[in-house]
């Protein structure tokens, strides 16, 4: 992003999002795989054990009365990986995609930290621009917002594959990685790197689009368009290409969504001209149902 285009990003916590934890109260420990009480193995029944912990099927197989041993879950580590490349600096609504994404991350990290879990942040373009290792405590909220508000972190080319390789080298196994991006300009091998991560981490993709990312302006006319990555130029008639453009974008969104979901990863689609609270809360509520 050129110096004259840099501006201070104003990240804020929306009061409405502070109810995220309350809306999931009593279910938070079952939202993510491995949360709550985890199965650790069997041992023989001892007089005084809770009979509800007896596994009758396992007992029949072994000819001994066996009870399940449980261990309390460990605190969850959540790492936000935010795309700060050039395409995230676009807007037709008055709010840049990266500003919308920063506000989302700020709100989610507030709720995560309030629940006693650890959160961290990585900013990437064609390199990892900044990283904060996941930690607990409300002091982390200040550190995250400080990074999100630093305009020198924004701009540059896009390379998700490289970012995935880097975070794979330092994040603790079992960490939840939440990738926030418009996923525009993906390299051919990105899905392979994503699948590698899915075997070691739990991954959620949050795709953020500006209205211009999925629909052309209503104004009729002939325009000269340039691909910002290849510099290829083409003259188009907006009316003629509007439906073609919409179909192509829809196809690309579905393809990216399928890549995530086929590897058992989460996916959320958000639009900058719509509030993110409802789809985010609905997504996590759905996870509660699925993981029960």
MIDO-340427 format. One record per residue (C-alpha): x, y, z; residue number from 1. Coordinates in nm, 2 decimals, always signed. Layout:
<dogu <X, Y, Z>, NUM>
...
# end
This chain:
<dogu <+0.00, +0.00, +0.00>, 1>
<dogu <+0.16, +0.33, -0.11>, 2>
<dogu <+0.25, +0.58, +0.17>, 3>
<dogu <-0.02, +0.83, +0.06>, 4>
<dogu <-0.29, +0.56, +0.09>, 5>
<dogu <-0.20, +0.45, +0.44>, 6>
<dogu <-0.45, +0.53, +0.71>, 7>
<dogu <-0.50, +0.45, +1.07>, 8>
<dogu <-0.73, +0.15, +1.09>, 9>
<dogu <-0.99, +0.20, +1.36>, 10>
<dogu <-1.07, -0.14, +1.51>, 11>
<dogu <-1.35, -0.16, +1.77>, 12>
<dogu <-1.54, -0.41, +1.97>, 13>
<dogu <-1.90, -0.41, +1.89>, 14>
<dogu <-2.11, -0.44, +2.21>, 15>
<dogu <-2.34, -0.69, +2.04>, 16>
<dogu <-2.05, -0.93, +1.99>, 17>
<dogu <-1.98, -0.94, +2.36>, 18>
<dogu <-2.28, -1.17, +2.40>, 19>
<dogu <-2.12, -1.44, +2.18>, 20>
<dogu <-2.00, -1.63, +2.48>, 21>
<dogu <-2.33, -1.59, +2.66>, 22>
<dogu <-2.52, -1.71, +2.36>, 23>
<dogu <-2.32, -2.03, +2.37>, 24>
<dogu <-2.31, -2.06, +2.75>, 25>
<dogu <-2.30, -2.41, +2.87>, 26>
<dogu <-2.19, -2.54, +2.52>, 27>
<dogu <-1.85, -2.37, +2.49>, 28>
<dogu <-1.66, -2.68, +2.60>, 29>
<dogu <-1.82, -2.89, +2.33>, 30>
<dogu <-1.77, -2.66, +2.04>, 31>
<dogu <-1.43, -2.78, +1.95>, 32>
<dogu <-1.30, -3.13, +1.91>, 33>
<dogu <-1.12, -3.25, +2.22>, 34>
<dogu <-1.30, -3.00, +2.45>, 35>
<dogu <-1.46, -3.09, +2.78>, 36>
<dogu <-1.36, -3.43, +2.94>, 37>
<dogu <-1.15, -3.65, +2.72>, 38>
<dogu <-1.14, -4.03, +2.71>, 39>
<dogu <-0.80, -4.15, +2.84>, 40>
<dogu <-0.85, -4.53, +2.86>, 41>
<dogu <-1.00, -4.81, +3.07>, 42>
<dogu <-0.93, -4.95, +3.41>, 43>
<dogu <-1.10, -5.22, +3.62>, 44>
<dogu <-1.39, -5.12, +3.83>, 45>
<dogu <-1.32, -5.05, +4.20>, 46>
<dogu <-1.59, -5.05, +4.46>, 47>
<dogu <-1.72, -4.70, +4.50>, 48>
<dogu <-1.67, -4.60, +4.13>, 49>
<dogu <-1.95, -4.42, +3.96>, 50>
<dogu <-2.15, -4.70, +3.79>, 51>
<dogu <-2.24, -4.45, +3.50>, 52>
<dogu <-1.87, -4.47, +3.39>, 53>
<dogu <-1.89, -4.85, +3.33>, 54>
<dogu <-1.84, -4.94, +2.96>, 55>
<dogu <-2.05, -5.26, +2.93>, 56>
<dogu <-1.94, -5.34, +2.58>, 57>
<dogu <-1.58, -5.32, +2.67>, 58>
<dogu <-1.64, -5.52, +2.99>, 59>
<dogu <-1.81, -5.80, +2.79>, 60>
<dogu <-1.51, -5.82, +2.56>, 61>
<dogu <-1.25, -5.84, +2.84>, 62>
<dogu <-1.45, -6.04, +3.10>, 63>
<dogu <-1.38, -5.77, +3.35>, 64>
<dogu <-1.59, -5.48, +3.46>, 65>
<dogu <-1.42, -5.17, +3.30>, 66>
<dogu <-1.48, -4.80, +3.37>, 67>
<dogu <-1.37, -4.52, +3.14>, 68>
<dogu <-1.09, -4.30, +3.26>, 69>
<dogu <-1.14, -3.93, +3.17>, 70>
<dogu <-0.91, -3.64, +3.16>, 71>
<dogu <-1.00, -3.27, +3.18>, 72>
<dogu <-0.94, -3.08, +2.85>, 73>
<dogu <-0.65, -2.84, +2.82>, 74>
<dogu <-0.70, -2.48, +2.73>, 75>
<dogu <-0.75, -2.42, +2.36>, 76>
<dogu <-0.50, -2.23, +2.15>, 77>
<dogu <-0.65, -2.02, +1.87>, 78>
<dogu <-0.44, -1.85, +1.60>, 79>
<dogu <-0.59, -1.60, +1.36>, 80>
<dogu <-0.41, -1.58, +1.02>, 81>
<dogu <-0.52, -1.26, +0.86>, 82>
<dogu <-0.46, -1.18, +0.49>, 83>
<dogu <-0.33, -0.81, +0.47>, 84>
<dogu <-0.24, -0.82, +0.09>, 85>
<dogu <-0.34, -0.56, -0.16>, 86>
<dogu <-0.68, -0.72, -0.26>, 87>
<dogu <-0.79, -0.69, +0.11>, 88>
<dogu <-0.74, -0.31, +0.08>, 89>
<dogu <-1.03, -0.27, -0.16>, 90>
<dogu <-1.38, -0.14, -0.07>, 91>
<dogu <-1.70, -0.02, -0.24>, 92>
<dogu <-1.88, +0.02, +0.09>, 93>
<dogu <-1.66, +0.27, +0.28>, 94>
<dogu <-1.50, -0.01, +0.49>, 95>
<dogu <-1.20, -0.19, +0.36>, 96>
<dogu <-1.22, -0.57, +0.37>, 97>
<dogu <-0.92, -0.58, +0.60>, 98>
<dogu <-1.10, -0.33, +0.84>, 99>
<dogu <-1.40, -0.56, +0.84>, 100>
<dogu <-1.18, -0.86, +0.91>, 101>
<dogu <-0.98, -0.68, +1.18>, 102>
<dogu <-1.30, -0.59, +1.36>, 103>
<dogu <-1.42, -0.95, +1.34>, 104>
<dogu <-1.09, -1.08, +1.48>, 105>
<dogu <-1.09, -0.82, +1.76>, 106>
<dogu <-1.43, -0.92, +1.86>, 107>
<dogu <-1.37, -1.30, +1.85>, 108>
<dogu <-1.03, -1.27, +2.04>, 109>
<dogu <-1.21, -1.07, +2.31>, 110>
<dogu <-1.46, -1.36, +2.36>, 111>
<dogu <-1.19, -1.63, +2.34>, 112>
<dogu <-0.97, -1.46, +2.60>, 113>
<dogu <-1.27, -1.40, +2.83>, 114>
<dogu <-1.33, -1.77, +2.82>, 115>
<dogu <-0.98, -1.84, +2.95>, 116>
<dogu <-0.84, -1.98, +2.62>, 117>
<dogu <-0.52, -1.85, +2.44>, 118>
<dogu <-0.52, -1.66, +2.12>, 119>
<dogu <-0.26, -1.53, +1.88>, 120>
<dogu <-0.23, -1.35, +1.55>, 121>
<dogu <-0.04, -1.37, +1.23>, 122>
<dogu <-0.06, -1.11, +0.94>, 123>
<dogu <+0.05, -1.22, +0.60>, 124>
<dogu <+0.08, -1.11, +0.24>, 125>
<dogu <+0.34, -1.29, +0.03>, 126>
<dogu <+0.53, -1.33, +0.36>, 127>
<dogu <+0.44, -1.35, +0.73>, 128>
<dogu <+0.44, -0.98, +0.82>, 129>
<dogu <+0.38, -1.01, +1.19>, 130>
<dogu <+0.31, -1.29, +1.45>, 131>
<dogu <+0.20, -1.30, +1.81>, 132>
<dogu <+0.22, -1.65, +1.97>, 133>
<dogu <-0.11, -1.77, +2.14>, 134>
<dogu <-0.12, -1.67, +2.50>, 135>
<dogu <-0.39, -1.61, +2.76>, 136>
<dogu <-0.49, -1.29, +2.95>, 137>
<dogu <-0.66, -0.97, +2.86>, 138>
<dogu <-0.33, -0.81, +2.79>, 139>
<dogu <-0.33, -1.01, +2.47>, 140>
<dogu <-0.63, -0.81, +2.35>, 141>
<dogu <-0.42, -0.49, +2.36>, 142>
<dogu <-0.13, -0.65, +2.17>, 143>
<dogu <-0.37, -0.79, +1.90>, 144>
<dogu <-0.54, -0.46, +1.85>, 145>
<dogu <-0.21, -0.28, +1.84>, 146>
<dogu <-0.10, -0.50, +1.55>, 147>
<dogu <-0.43, -0.47, +1.37>, 148>
<dogu <-0.41, -0.09, +1.40>, 149>
<dogu <-0.06, -0.06, +1.26>, 150>
<dogu <-0.11, +0.05, +0.90>, 151>
<dogu <+0.25, -0.03, +0.81>, 152>
<dogu <+0.15, -0.40, +0.83>, 153>
<dogu <-0.08, -0.37, +0.53>, 154>
<dogu <-0.03, -0.42, +0.16>, 155>
<dogu <+0.18, -0.64, -0.07>, 156>
<dogu <+0.13, -0.95, -0.29>, 157>
<dogu <-0.06, -1.26, -0.18>, 158>
<dogu <+0.08, -1.61, -0.11>, 159>
<dogu <-0.13, -1.82, +0.12>, 160>
<dogu <+0.08, -2.13, +0.06>, 161>
<dogu <+0.39, -1.96, +0.20>, 162>
<dogu <+0.20, -1.84, +0.51>, 163>
<dogu <+0.07, -2.19, +0.58>, 164>
<dogu <+0.42, -2.34, +0.56>, 165>
<dogu <+0.55, -2.08, +0.80>, 166>
<dogu <+0.28, -2.12, +1.07>, 167>
<dogu <+0.32, -2.50, +1.04>, 168>
<dogu <+0.68, -2.45, +1.16>, 169>
<dogu <+0.61, -2.28, +1.49>, 170>
<dogu <+0.25, -2.34, +1.60>, 171>
<dogu <+0.18, -2.61, +1.86>, 172>
<dogu <+0.00, -2.92, +1.73>, 173>
<dogu <-0.37, -2.91, +1.80>, 174>
<dogu <-0.40, -2.53, +1.77>, 175>
<dogu <-0.70, -2.40, +1.59>, 176>
<dogu <-0.61, -2.18, +1.29>, 177>
<dogu <-0.87, -1.94, +1.17>, 178>
<dogu <-0.77, -1.81, +0.82>, 179>
<dogu <-0.94, -1.48, +0.74>, 180>
<dogu <-0.90, -1.38, +0.37>, 181>
<dogu <-1.08, -1.30, +0.05>, 182>
<dogu <-0.89, -1.59, -0.11>, 183>
<dogu <-0.83, -1.39, -0.42>, 184>
<dogu <-0.51, -1.48, -0.62>, 185>
<dogu <-0.46, -1.83, -0.48>, 186>
<dogu <-0.17, -2.03, -0.62>, 187>
<dogu <-0.22, -2.38, -0.76>, 188>
<dogu <-0.07, -2.57, -0.47>, 189>
<dogu <-0.26, -2.39, -0.19>, 190>
<dogu <-0.51, -2.67, -0.13>, 191>
<dogu <-0.22, -2.92, -0.08>, 192>
<dogu <-0.07, -2.71, +0.19>, 193>
<dogu <-0.40, -2.66, +0.35>, 194>
<dogu <-0.47, -3.03, +0.36>, 195>
<dogu <-0.13, -3.09, +0.53>, 196>
<dogu <-0.23, -2.84, +0.80>, 197>
<dogu <-0.56, -3.01, +0.86>, 198>
<dogu <-0.38, -3.33, +0.98>, 199>
<dogu <-0.20, -3.14, +1.25>, 200>
<dogu <-0.44, -2.85, +1.34>, 201>
<dogu <-0.81, -2.77, +1.34>, 202>
<dogu <-0.87, -2.52, +1.06>, 203>
<dogu <-1.15, -2.28, +0.98>, 204>
<dogu <-1.16, -2.06, +0.67>, 205>
<dogu <-1.35, -1.73, +0.68>, 206>
<dogu <-1.39, -1.58, +0.34>, 207>
<dogu <-1.46, -1.21, +0.33>, 208>
<dogu <-1.59, -1.04, +0.01>, 209>
<dogu <-1.68, -0.68, -0.08>, 210>
<dogu <-1.99, -0.65, -0.31>, 211>
<dogu <-1.75, -0.59, -0.61>, 212>
<dogu <-1.59, -0.93, -0.54>, 213>
<dogu <-1.92, -1.11, -0.63>, 214>
<dogu <-2.12, -0.87, -0.85>, 215>
<dogu <-2.05, -0.60, -1.10>, 216>
<dogu <-2.19, -0.24, -1.08>, 217>
<dogu <-2.54, -0.19, -1.21>, 218>
<dogu <-2.43, +0.10, -1.43>, 219>
<dogu <-2.44, +0.00, -1.80>, 220>
<dogu <-2.13, +0.08, -2.01>, 221>
<dogu <-1.81, -0.04, -2.17>, 222>
<dogu <-1.51, -0.06, -1.93>, 223>
<dogu <-1.14, -0.14, -1.96>, 224>
<dogu <-1.05, -0.39, -1.68>, 225>
<dogu <-0.70, -0.49, -1.58>, 226>
<dogu <-0.60, -0.81, -1.39>, 227>
<dogu <-0.39, -0.67, -1.09>, 228>
<dogu <-0.18, -0.99, -1.09>, 229>
<dogu <-0.12, -1.06, -1.45>, 230>
<dogu <-0.17, -0.70, -1.59>, 231>
<dogu <-0.39, -0.85, -1.86>, 232>
<dogu <-0.64, -0.60, -1.99>, 233>
<dogu <-0.99, -0.66, -2.15>, 234>
<dogu <-1.27, -0.44, -2.27>, 235>
<dogu <-1.62, -0.55, -2.15>, 236>
<dogu <-1.98, -0.45, -2.17>, 237>
<dogu <-2.10, -0.45, -1.81>, 238>
<dogu <-2.45, -0.58, -1.89>, 239>
<dogu <-2.32, -0.86, -2.10>, 240>
<dogu <-2.06, -0.98, -1.85>, 241>
<dogu <-2.25, -0.92, -1.53>, 242>
<dogu <-2.41, -1.27, -1.52>, 243>
<dogu <-2.09, -1.44, -1.64>, 244>
<dogu <-1.90, -1.27, -1.37>, 245>
<dogu <-2.15, -1.37, -1.10>, 246>
<dogu <-2.16, -1.73, -1.21>, 247>
<dogu <-1.78, -1.75, -1.22>, 248>
<dogu <-1.75, -1.60, -0.87>, 249>
<dogu <-2.01, -1.84, -0.73>, 250>
<dogu <-1.83, -2.13, -0.88>, 251>
<dogu <-1.50, -2.02, -0.72>, 252>
<dogu <-1.66, -1.97, -0.38>, 253>
<dogu <-1.81, -2.32, -0.39>, 254>
<dogu <-1.48, -2.47, -0.50>, 255>
<dogu <-1.29, -2.31, -0.20>, 256>
<dogu <-1.57, -2.41, +0.04>, 257>
<dogu <-1.55, -2.77, -0.08>, 258>
<dogu <-1.17, -2.78, -0.04>, 259>
<dogu <-1.22, -2.69, +0.33>, 260>
<dogu <-1.52, -2.91, +0.40>, 261>
<dogu <-1.38, -3.22, +0.22>, 262>
<dogu <-1.09, -3.21, +0.46>, 263>
<dogu <-1.32, -3.17, +0.76>, 264>
<dogu <-1.24, -2.81, +0.80>, 265>
<dogu <-1.48, -2.53, +0.88>, 266>
<dogu <-1.58, -2.26, +0.64>, 267>
<dogu <-1.78, -1.93, +0.68>, 268>
<dogu <-1.86, -1.68, +0.40>, 269>
<dogu <-1.91, -1.31, +0.50>, 270>
<dogu <-1.99, -1.00, +0.30>, 271>
<dogu <-1.87, -0.65, +0.41>, 272>
<dogu <-2.21, -0.49, +0.34>, 273>
<dogu <-2.37, -0.73, +0.60>, 274>
<dogu <-2.31, -0.76, +0.97>, 275>
<dogu <-2.08, -1.05, +1.07>, 276>
<dogu <-2.24, -1.12, +1.41>, 277>
<dogu <-2.53, -1.34, +1.30>, 278>
<dogu <-2.34, -1.58, +1.06>, 279>
<dogu <-2.06, -1.62, +1.30>, 280>
<dogu <-2.28, -1.70, +1.60>, 281>
<dogu <-2.49, -1.94, +1.38>, 282>
<dogu <-2.17, -2.11, +1.26>, 283>
<dogu <-2.04, -2.18, +1.61>, 284>
<dogu <-2.39, -2.29, +1.73>, 285>
<dogu <-2.39, -2.54, +1.44>, 286>
<dogu <-2.05, -2.67, +1.55>, 287>
<dogu <-2.20, -2.73, +1.90>, 288>
<dogu <-2.47, -2.95, +1.74>, 289>
<dogu <-2.23, -3.14, +1.51>, 290>
<dogu <-1.97, -3.21, +1.79>, 291>
<dogu <-2.23, -3.35, +2.03>, 292>
# end
